[in-house]
Amino acid sequence: MTDTKTKQHKKTVKNGHKMPGASTQTHIKISEIHDNTVILKNGGLRAVLKTSSINLHLKSEEEQNSITFSYQNFLNSLEFPIQIVVRSKKLDLDNYIAKLKKIEAKQQNKLLQMQTVDYIEYIQKLIEYADIMEKNFYVIIPQDPFKIQKPGFIKSFMESLNPKDSMSKIKQHRSEFENLRKQLNQRVNVVKSGLENCGLHIEELKTPRLIELFYEVYNPLTSRNQKITQLEKINVKMDPELHKNPNAF
């Protein structure tokens, strides 16, 4: 009887009820993503630029020096910090394969249809066995409020126990959003101009692409099998009442 009660007790402790509302999101610094902007829980804003790459080994010595000097001048001209991220991930050609399957289904010529099917199988096996990786390059541009309050240990601990408090923080920081966003746009233009002078192609990630990026970052395995569909229809907007009365919260 004693062993049975002990086992039941251990099982109860192991499978204890979790705190309502507690989730992984409590430990993530991101609060919201809208208006092509990542909003942090401390009120800071982040813009993400995706850049192309340049293979300097394929350039002449004169071209290499020109690119190097342009990049040096760009870094020296910055009056604010930036973060450069190189992300490696397994090559994803699901969209490409889906397009090939549509072409194969519409193909009238039987020979071309069979060749398309063989090509699709070749691509799928190549990805499966070769484990091909791709690299993406990002530049993160910050814009923080002038004063960021850093909560003490006790306050941080209590906030982690009650994640609903984060909503009140979001409302408090929204009054600063418009001004901070204007300042962030100015920084984005400076960075885009400087990198384009280095011969790079720059793309500012919009809201749907930001959501997709962070979904893949935080869910590397799940995102390969469960993709976000209809990305272009995702559009998170601010409450219209906040625009009318930004000091409401």
WODA-V609922 format. One record per backbone hydrogen bond with DSSP energy under -0.5 kcal/mol. NH is the residue of the N-H (numbers start at 0). CO is the residue of the C=O. Records with the same first field share a line. If there is no record, write none. Layout:
NH->CO ; CO
//
This chain:
4->0
5->1
6->2
7->3
8->4
9->5
10->6
11->7
12->8
13->9
14->10
15->12
21->18
25->22
26->23
27->24
30->38
31->38
33->36
34->235
36->33
37->45
38->31 ; 36
39->37 ; 43
40->28
42->39
44->142
45->37
46->140
48->138
49->202
50->48 ; 136
51->200
55->53
57->54
58->55
63->59
64->60
65->61
66->62
67->63
68->64
69->65
70->66
71->67
72->68
73->69
74->70
75->71
76->72
77->73 ; 74
82->139
84->82 ; 137
86->84 ; 135
87->85
88->133
90->131
92->90
96->92
97->93
98->94
99->95
100->96
101->97
102->98
103->99
104->100
105->101
106->102
109->107
112->108
113->109
114->110
115->111
116->112
117->113
118->114
119->115
120->116
121->117
122->118
123->119
124->120
125->121
126->122
127->123
128->124
129->125
130->126
133->88
135->86
136->50
137->84
138->48
139->82
140->46 ; 138
141->80 ; 139
142->44
147->145
148->146
150->148
155->151
156->152
157->153
158->154
159->155
160->156
161->157
164->161
165->162
166->163
167->163 ; 164
168->164
169->165
170->166
171->167
172->168
173->169
174->170
175->172
176->173
177->173
179->175
180->176
181->177
182->178
183->179
184->180
185->181
186->182
187->183
188->184
189->185
190->186
191->187
192->188
193->189
194->190
195->191
196->192
197->194
198->195
199->194
201->199
202->49
204->47 ; 202
209->205
210->206
211->207
212->208
213->209
214->210
215->211
216->212
217->213
218->214
222->218
223->220
224->220 ; 221
225->221
226->224
228->226
232->229
233->230
234->232
236->234
241->238
242->238
243->239
244->240
247->244
//
